[in-house]
Amino acid sequence: VSPRGRRPAGEDTRGAIIEAARAEFAESGYDATSLRGIARRAGVDPALVHHYFEGKAGVFAEVMAVPFRIEELVKAILRGPEDEVGRNVVRTFLTVWDAPAGRTRFQLFVRGATTQRHIARMLREFLVREVFTKVARAAVPGGAELDPATTRRRASLAATQMIGLGMFRYVIELEPVASMPAEELVELIGPTIQRYLTEG
Amino acid sequence: VSPRGRRPAGEDTRGAIIEAARAEFAESGYDATSLRGIARRAGVDPALVHHYFEGKAGVFAEVMAVPFRIEELVKAILRGPEDEVGRNVVRTFLTVWDAPAGRTRFQLFVRGATTQRHIARMLREFLVREVFTKVARAAVPGGAELDPATTRRRASLAATQMIGLGMFRYVIELEPVASMPAEELVELIGPTIQRYLTEG
């Protein structure tokens, strides 16, 4: 044991960080949790948390078993011209959750969010900060600056459509939404997301 | 006890019908359950089930503690010109679930649908048959006939947006959607529903 009570690096350390992060996120939500707080609870140096997970979003994704890397997801959505962002949101969403085990994970998310308030809060703060506001900001034609309230309204409108799609495709399994080819849904729902992100 | 094993009318009979219906819906889903089957299980005359609940949708609403009468809800949505149907869907939805106890009931629905497959199935079949296809059919400009597949696709697309709105307003409580005035949401989301119901 080191004099400062810190653990050596290794697999146990990684696990200890994840457990500490789980507790911190549950207690304080996503926004108020810091890498420093996670490190303190895990008894490791903050640099080690950064080394393993590249930042708060990375730790959170690990804790929630999110099956993708957030930065890559956002990058995939913002690839291509501005007027394709809506379609890209739907396409990326379906690529992630249509993948093996995606359905089960989506069900777990929704179940967690509906039965435990702290999970609802963590997910909400995480989705808004790390995904939706980034996308909403990037979808502004010509890259103009948006006020935070508008960004947030657009982001949350898009979120309602996407979670509803997930509810019917993966949880309630309503046909034809449940088994429609992904590209059909991209064409049908993409324009809605585009409108929310640019006019909402 | 009557020779045919039937109960006399009264409050206990009403309760017995609801219990019988709960079991029938859980076993067979909404579509395959009949008033006759419910009556047989409750040991009453089918006419009595009709007398108390006016039909299958009425029994189901009672079983699920749905806080509205389906026919009146559909009537409210279809009031006014065709190009107002989308806004009316959002307005009626918010009137029902923004009402006292509405939030709690919506949370119970979603929790039931995510944790018990038979509840998901019942809700899905009920919503499609009694609400969404009726609305999708009525939204066709000029009242033209629609093929069932198109009706169903339009209905289920609208359903994804509406349940997603409910998820963020009543369960995950994402701002600004959670506390935005209803009429603002009507203006923002109504056009999406209108597009799904007429072009989806």
Interface residues (C-beta under 8 A of the other chain):
Chain A: Q107 V110 R111 A113 T114 T115 A120 L123 R124 L127 V128 A149 R152 R153 S156 L157 A159 T160 Q161 M162 I163 G164 L165 M167 F168 V171 I172 E173 L174 E175 P176 V177 M180 L188 I189 P191 T192 R195 Y196 G200
Chain B: Q107 V110 R111 A113 T114 T115 A120 L123 R124 L127 V128 A149 R152 R153 S156 L157 A159 T160 Q161 M162 I163 G164 L165 M167 F168 V171 I172 E173 L174 E175 P176 V177 M180 L188 I189 P191 T192 R195 Y196 G200
